Amino acid sequence: MKRLVLSLLVENNPGVTSRISGLFSRRGYNIDSFSSGVTADPRYTRITIVASGEEQILEQIEKQLAKLEDVLDIKKLEQGSSVTRELILVKIRAKDTERQPILNVTEIFHGKVVDVTMDSMVIELTGHQDKLDAFLDLLQEYEILELARTGITGLTRGSDDVIFLD
């Protein structure tokens, strides 16, 4: 199975995310990750979609997305020619004696403690998906109470393929 990461520039119209996700559900395709946000120009939204499957299915997904009226541009985010990141928030059960080892691991990964209570900590970490997975692997000896992941977002490197819209 291959993995496809697409960056879509779409018109910021009501229902655009519903139409895009509906395309996947109608055809039985799975979305591994879906993140979106308004760009510097509020008329447009950038959506990053991660899907996995056979190469033929992934090609079909890209072709079907290109047919949607609101989709203005599609770029494949390939390793080496793009920058991708993900954010996670991890709530860990942490007694007084466990906090320092958790802090040590968090510092190594350039994470940040964003909340501490008597029995837990919330850690924020941003980076490439592999980095986040490695961080979570090191925390397996602690009880992870809750975990939230934003999904991948990204842009291509350089300015050669930037689209300017009027």
C-alpha positions in Angstrom: 0.0 0.0 0.0 1.2 3.5 -0.9 0.5 6.7 0.9 -0.6 9.9 -0.8 -0.4 13.4 0.8 -2.2 16.1 -1.1 -2.3 19.8 -0.5 -5.5 21.4 -1.9 -6.2 25.1 -2.4 -9.9 25.5 -2.4 -12.4 28.3 -2.4 -13.6 29.1 1.1 -17.3 28.3 0.4 -19.8 26.7 2.8 -19.8 22.9 2.5 -16.5 22.6 0.7 -15.0 20.2 3.3 -18.2 18.2 3.2 -18.1 17.9 -0.6 -14.4 16.8 -0.5 -14.9 14.2 2.3 -18.1 13.1 0.6 -16.2 12.2 -2.5 -14.1 9.8 -0.4 -17.1 8.2 1.4 -19.2 7.8 -1.8 -16.4 5.8 -3.4 -15.4 3.9 -0.3 -12.0 5.5 0.1 -10.5 6.0 3.5 -9.0 9.3 4.7 -6.0 8.7 7.0 -5.8 12.4 7.9 -7.7 15.6 7.0 -6.7 19.1 8.1 -7.8 22.4 6.9 -7.6 26.1 7.6 -8.1 29.5 6.0 -5.0 30.9 4.1 -3.6 34.4 4.3 -6.4 35.4 1.9 -9.8 34.5 3.6 -11.4 33.6 0.3 -9.3 30.4 0.2 -8.7 27.4 2.4 -5.8 25.0 2.3 -6.7 21.4 2.9 -4.2 18.6 3.5 -5.4 15.1 2.9 -3.6 11.9 3.6 -4.9 8.7 2.0 -3.5 5.2 1.6 -4.2 2.5 -0.9 -3.2 0.9 -4.2 -1.6 3.2 -6.7 -4.6 3.0 -9.0 -7.0 4.1 -6.3 -4.7 7.0 -5.2 -4.5 8.2 -8.8 -8.3 8.0 -9.0 -8.7 10.1 -5.8 -6.5 12.8 -7.3 -8.4 12.9 -10.5 -11.8 13.0 -8.8 -10.7 15.9 -6.5 -9.5 17.9 -9.5 -13.0 17.7 -10.9 -14.6 19.4 -7.9 -15.7 23.0 -8.7 -14.2 24.5 -5.5 -10.8 22.9 -5.9 -8.4 25.5 -7.5 -5.0 23.6 -7.1 -3.7 20.2 -6.0 -0.1 19.5 -5.1 1.4 16.1 -4.1 3.5 16.6 -1.0 6.4 14.2 -1.5 9.2 13.6 0.9 12.2 15.8 0.1 10.2 18.3 -1.9 7.8 19.3 0.8 7.6 20.2 4.5 5.0 18.4 6.6 4.2 18.7 10.2 1.7 17.3 12.8 0.7 18.5 16.3 -0.1 16.1 19.1 -1.4 16.8 22.6 -0.7 13.9 25.0 -2.2 13.7 28.5 -0.1 11.3 30.7 -0.8 10.1 34.2 2.2 11.5 36.1 2.9 11.2 39.8 5.5 13.4 41.4 8.2 10.7 41.0 7.4 10.2 37.3 7.4 13.8 36.2 11.2 14.3 35.8 11.7 11.3 33.4 8.7 12.5 31.3 10.2 16.0 31.2 13.5 14.6 30.1 12.0 12.7 27.2 9.9 15.8 26.3 13.0 18.0 26.2 14.8 15.6 23.9 12.0 15.9 21.4 11.6 19.7 21.9 8.1 19.3 23.3 6.4 21.6 25.7 4.5 20.9 28.9 1.2 22.9 28.5 -0.6 21.8 31.6 0.2 20.0 34.9 -2.2 18.8 37.6 -1.7 16.7 40.7 -1.9 13.5 38.7 -1.3 14.3 35.1 0.6 16.3 32.5 -0.4 17.5 29.0 2.5 17.7 26.5 2.4 19.5 23.2 4.7 18.3 20.4 5.0 19.3 16.8 7.0 17.6 14.1 7.2 15.0 11.4 4.9 12.1 11.9 7.9 9.7 12.5 9.2 11.9 15.3 5.8 12.0 17.0 5.5 8.2 16.8 9.0 7.8 18.3 8.0 10.1 21.2 4.9 8.1 21.8 6.9 4.8 21.8 9.1 6.2 24.5 6.1 7.0 26.7 4.6 3.5 26.6 5.8 2.8 30.1 3.5 5.6 31.3 -0.3 5.6 31.2 -1.5 7.8 28.3 -4.9 9.1 29.4 -5.8 10.9 26.2 -4.2 11.7 22.9 -5.2 14.2 20.2 -3.5 14.5 16.8 -4.2 17.2 14.3 -3.3 15.3 11.2 -0.6 16.2 8.7 -0.4 19.7 7.2 2.2 20.8 4.8 3.5 22.8 1.9 5.8 22.2 -1.0 9.3 23.7 -0.8 10.4 26.7 -2.7 8.4 29.3 -4.7 8.4 27.8 -8.2 4.9 26.3 -7.9 3.1 29.0 -5.9 -0.2 29.9 -7.4 -1.3 33.6 -7.3 -5.1 34.1 -7.5 -6.8 37.4 -8.2 
